């Protein structure tokens, strides 16, 4: 049982090389990036049938003082093991650094292979380094590139945001995702000397967390507005500059033809992931769906296994969260209940209805992958705008699609599988206006019948009706909260946000006219 302290708190349980659960504290409508909560520990304890053999603590740094929690934050050799008392029993206590948690997430969740060497890129808020790893997962070489790449990226958004204070604040945690969206609205080639100078200073700053915004008051980006032309152009330039720094180091310092494994929050940047695929220096690229700190507990569990000699990838599913909690029945005066009918649902979606879609266990990581999703038709730009309004997101944010794997080539230029929604690709079909970003790209989840049977079945019914098995797919959550995971929260959310259809497993709930919606 591995524990991730600090933000993105979580508990992962691995038995005999198989991931049983990864329980993130933010899920079930708790605040995004939440630290570990007693609720999470209780949920894990209820599901264990015996005392863990090993309790593993991921390393972290104490707030303000920077002192070590467990094995601490940085370093690839920081590993300790001892015996402790745990709820009255003696168990093994294992701890390794936060940096190792990322490294082990990358190698331990990657597809098995027989390569002599693999390259692991750990890039996140603080760490920005390549590690060359042998077949026994020993680090044989480390290539530092840029400290604080994620913090630098997020700082640009905070610098341009007039509501962000000048002193003492951490760059906004949601700024990186928003900056990724804004970068698509501009071209790095259009940066003038003032923008280039500001971006150079961001890359050269020794400290960006807390954000040194006051030090940049003389730049063109200071309080320029996140949607200003200057901020968008700077976002495109900073995106390119950071990637180029790492790509140049990779080509210069690392052997060609090794597989690349990516971990850390920067692995959620789909532009960079696509660029790594296109670079041509690596034989393959793997990014786990929980590449951010949301997967660190899994990495620490894998590290504990490696400490005991098991250096083969674990067996895992992205759907390793908790089952949906039916804690109440939706008010029958407001909701009509009937069996799920994919053909009728496809007709409702085609007519413009938005469906809250819940199946099985929640997804590990931040991306909704068809088990806690809002689904809608992908053809009208008005659908994108309505979804952003429901989610209370900025109108410049794109909406991602899910697509049957067999429809990828018709819908998109690049037809490679991407079941975890981690890469940009170019949209081929002009029909897909709701999921096409301003630069013609989309971050698509590919869906197979084996990987997610319920969602694939619905996409097939939608394809029969409209010609393409593609839907809008965005996460089912309140603003700055983790996925909804209980019926009482779901019904309240849909009633508040004007959603008339909920599908939970094999049941379809439609709001009645008396419930404030329209009959199905």
N, C-alpha and C positions, 0 to 999 in steps of 0.2 A: 504494500500500500504506500503510494508516493504522494507527498503533499507539496503543493506549490504555495509558498507564502507571498505576501505582498499583493500588488494589483494582479488581476486575472487569476485570483486564487482558485485552486481546484484540487481534487483528489482523484488519482488514477489507481485502479486495481488491476494487476496483471497476474494471472495464474497459469503456470505451465506454458509460458510463452504466448498467452492469448489475452488480449485486452478485454476485460469484463465490463468495466465502466470507466468513463472519464466524466466526473461531475464538476462542472464549473459553477462557481458561486453566483455569477451574474445571471444564470438561466433561471427560469421560473419568475421572471419579471423583477429581479433584483437589479440594482444599478450596474451599468456596464463597467467593466474593469474592476469589479468588486474584489476586495481582499477575501481570504478564506473566512467563511462564516460557520458558526455552530450548526446551522441548518445543514450545510454541506457535509460536515463530519457525521451528523446524525443519519443523513441519508445513506452515506457509505456504510456506517456501522450496522444499519438495519439489513444490509444486503450481504454482509459477510457471515458465513456459517461457522467461522472459527477465527481464532486470533491470527493475524498476519505473521508469517515467518520473518518478514523484514518490514520495518517501517522506515521509509526513505524520505528525507527532507531535502528539497531543492535549496541550494544556496541562495542567499539574498543579502541585501545591505540594510542596516537599520536606518530608518528615517533620521535626517538631520546629522546624526553622529557619523554615519557611514560605516559603523562597526559591522562585523560579519554576523549574519545569521546562518547557522550551519557552516558549510564550507565556503561561504562568501559568494560574491558575484562573479568575479572574473577568474580566468585561468583554466587551463585544460588538464592540469595535474592535481587539482584540489579535490581529493577523495579521502574520506575517513569512514571507518567502520568500528563499532563497539557493541556492547550489550547494554540494554536499558530495561527498566521496568515499564510496562505499558498495560494499564488497567489490571494490575496485579499479576501479570505474566512477564517472564523474561523473554525479550525478543531481540533480534539483531537490529541495530540502528545504523543506517547508512546515510551519508550525506555527500553530495558533490556539488560543484559550483553551478551557478546559473548558466554560465557559458557552456559547461558540459551538458546541461539539460537540453540546450538547443542542438548541440552537436549530435547527441544520442537520439533525439527525436528524428533528425535527418537520416541517420544511417539505420536506425532500428525500425523505422516505418517504411523505408525504401523497398522497392522490389528486390528480391534476392538476386545475387549475381556472383560471379567467380573472379572479379577483377582483383588484381594485385593491389591497386591503389584506387581510392576514390577521393574526390575533392568535396569538401564541405564548406559552404559559405555561411557564416553566421553574421548576419547583419540585422541590427535592431536599434533601439534607442541609443544604447551605449557602445556596443561592440560592433566592429566592422573589420572582420578578418577572414581569410581563407585558412583552412586546415587540410593538409594532405594526410589521409588516414589509410592504414594498411588493412589487409583482410581480417585481422584480429581486432580492428577498431582502435588501434594505437595511433596516436598522432605522431607522425614522423617529421612534419614540418608545419610551421605556422607562418603565414604571410600577413602581417597587419597592413591595412590599407588606409582606412579613415575612421578615427574614433567618432562616436555619436552620429552616425549617418541618419538614423531615424529622427533623432532630436533636431538635427539641422533642417531636415525636410519639414518637420512640423513647425519649427520656429518661423519659417517664411510665412506661413498662414497667420500665425500670431502677430508677426511684425506688420502685416498689412491690415489687420483687424483693428479698427478704431476702438472697439469695446475691450480689447485686451490691455491690461495694465502695463506700465513701463517697468515695474520692478517686482522681483520676488516670486514670480509665478512660473510654474512648469508649462512648457508649450502645450497647447490644447491637445488632448488625447485623440480627439476626432478630427484634428486638423489635417493629418496625413491623407486620410481617405478623401476629404474634400479637395485638397490640393491636387490629388491625382485626377479628379474630375475636371478641375479648372485648367490643368495643364493641356488638356485636349483642345482648349479654345484658342491656343496661340501656337506660334512656331518659334523655337529657340533662335532661329536665324534672325528674327526681327528684334532681338535685344539690342538696345543702344548702349553707349558707353556707361551711362548712369546705372542701368540695370545690371550690366556685367560687373561693374564695380561692387554693387551691393551683394550680388551672388558670390563673388570672390571673397568678400568679407565674411559672409555666412560660412563658407567652406574653411576659412582660415581661423575663425574664432576659437579660442582655446576652451571656452565654456559656453554652452547654449542651454543648459538646464541647471538653475533657473534661467529663464529667457532674458538675455541682456538687451531688451528692447530699447531702453533709453540710449544705449551706445550707438544705435542705428538711427537716431532721430534726424541725422543729417542726410539720410539716403532718400532716394525717390520712392522707396517702398514703405516708408514709415507712415502708418495709418492711411495708406492709399486707398483702402477698400479692397476686400478680397476678390471682388468682381471687376476691379479696375483693369484696364488694358496692361498697365505696368505689372500688376500682381500676376496676371495670367501668363504674360510673357516670361516673367521671372520664374514661375512654376515650371514652364516648359524647359527653360534653360537649366534650372537646378536639377530637374529630373535627368536631363541629358548629361550634365557635368558629373553627377554622382555615379551614374552608370558607367560613364567612360572611364572614370578613375579606377573602378573595380575591374572593368573589362581589360583595360590596359595592363593592370597588375597581373591578371590571370594569364594573359597571353605571354607576358614577359617572364613570369616566375613559375608557372605551373605547367606540368607536362600535358601535351595535347592528347585527346582521346580518352581521358578518364571521365566517368560519370560525375555529374555535378549534383550534389544534394544541398538544398537551400533551407535554412531555418532562421527564425527571427521575424519580427514584425514587418520588415521591409519585404519579406516574401509574400505579403498581401498586395504588393504593388504589381498589378497585372501587366503594366507597360514594361517594367523591368523583367518580369518573368518571360514575357514574349521575346524581349531582346536577348535574354540568355539562350533561349532556344535557337534564335537566329544567328548567334555569334559564330557558331561552327567550330569552336575550340573544344567542346565537350561532346562525348559520345551520346549522352542523354542528359535530361534535366528532370529532377524530381523535387516537387514541393509538397509537403504534407498539408492536409486541410487545416491543421491546427498549428501552422508554422509560427504564429505569434506566441506570446507567453501562455496562451490558452492550452498549448500542448506541452508545456514545460514539465508538468507532473508525469506525463507519459514518458518523456525523455529521462527523467530521474529514475523511474521504475526500470526502464531499459538499461540504464547505467548500473543499477543494482544487480540486474541479471548478468551484465557483462563482468561485473566484479566477481561473480561466481562462475565465470567461464563460458557463459552463453552469449556468443557473439553472432547470432543469426537473427534476422528480422522477426519481429513479433507478428502474430496473426491479429488483424484488427479490422474493424468496420468503422466508417465515419459516423454511423448511427449507434453510438455507444453511450448516449446520455440516458435520462430516465424516461419511462413511459409516461404518457399523458395522464394526468390525474382527473378523473371524473368525480369531482367533489360535490357536484350538484347537477340537477337536470335543468336545462334552459326552460324558462317560464313558458308553459304551453299556451298561455294567453298572448305571448309575443312571438313564439317560434313554433313553426310546424315541422314535425319530425317525420322522416321517411327513409327508406333504404337508399343508399348511394346508387346512382344510376349514371354511369360515365357518359352515355350518349346524351342524356338530358342535361347533364352538367356541361358538356361541350356546347350544347345549344345555348345554355344560359351564359356561358363565357363569351361565345360568339356574339351574343346580343349586347354585350357591354357590362355584364355583371362581374363583380369582383368577389372572389371566393377565398375565405380563410380556410386553409387546407392543413389538416393535422393527421399524421400517420405515425404509428410506432414510437420509437425512441428519438429524442432530440439529437441533432447533429453536433458533433464535436467541432469546435472552432466557431468563428464568427459568421460564416456564410450559411444562409438557409439553402438547403439542398433537397427540398421536396418533402420534408417531414414537419417543418414549422414555417409555412410559407403563405404569402398572399399571392394568389394567381389571378391573371387577367389576360384578355386577348392582346396580341402584340402588334396590332396593325395601326391603331390610331394614336397620334401624338397626344390627344386628349386623355388617353388612358395613362400615359406616363405622368402627365400633370396631375391627374386625380390620385394616382398612387403616391406621388410625392406629397400631395396635400394630406392624404390620410396618414402618411408616415411623419408629417410635419418636418419634411426635409426641404432643403433649398431647391428651387426650380432648375438649377443648373446640374443637379445630380442625375446621372443616368440610371435607368432601370435595366436590370440584367434579365436575359432570357434563359429558360430551360428548353432543351431541344432533344428530341429523340435522336439517338446516334445515327440512325438510318437517314435522317433528314439534314444532317450537318452540311453535306456537300451542296445541297440545293439552297440552303439558307445562308451559308457563309463561304468565304473564299478558302479559308483554311479549315479542313475537316478532321483535324486530329481530335481524339477523345480528350475530354477534360471534365471528369465527373465532379470535381471539387471547385469549379468556377474560379480558376486562378490565372487565366491568361486572357489577354485581348486577342480578338480576331476581327477580320474585316467582314462587314455584312455584305452578302451578295444580293439577297432578295430586296428589291425596293419596297416591297409590301411591309417590311418589318420596321415601320416608322417609330413605334413606341419603344423599341429596344435598341435603336441606332443612335449612338452618341454623336455629338457635333462633328467629330473627326471621322465618322463612318465606321467606328468600331463597336464591339459589344463584348461583354464578359459573359460567355455562355457556359451553362452547365450542360454537359452531354449526359443523356439518360438512357440506360439499357433496361430491358425486361428483367435481367438478372440482378442488376444493381438496385433498382427501385421499382418493383412491379406495380404498385398502385399508381405512381406518377406516370410511368410509361403507358399504362392502360388508358389514363385520361388523355395523355398526349396523342395516343393512337386514335381515340374517339374524336379529338379535336382535328386531327389530320383528315379523318374521313369526312368531316364537315366542311373544313376550310382549305384543305390541300396541303397544309404544313403542320407538322407536329411540334409547334413552338408556342410557348406561353411566356408572358411576363412572370418573373419569379422574384419576389423580394421578401425580406424576413418578416415574420409575424411577431412584432414587438412594439411596445411603446417607445417613444423617443428616449434614447439613452438608457434603455433597459434591455435585459436579455430576453430570449425567446419566451413567449407565453407558454405555460405548461399546465394550466388547469382550467376546467370548464367555466368556473365562476369568473375568472379573469377574461377568458375568451369572449363570453357572452357580453360582459360589460364593455369590452373593447369594441366589439362589432356594433353594439348599440350606440356607443359614443361617437364612433367614426363613420357611421352610415354604411356599414357593410351588411348586406341582407342575406348572405349565404355562408354557412359554416359547414364544413365536412370534417367529421371526426371519425376516423376509421371507416366503418361501413355505414355510418349514419349521416344524413344530409338534413341540416336544419335551415329552414327558410323563414325569414321574418314575415309575419303576417301584417295585413294592413293595419290592424289595431295595435301592432307593435311598433309602428312608426315607419315600416318599410313597405314593400309591395309584395304581393303574393307570388309564389313561384309558378 
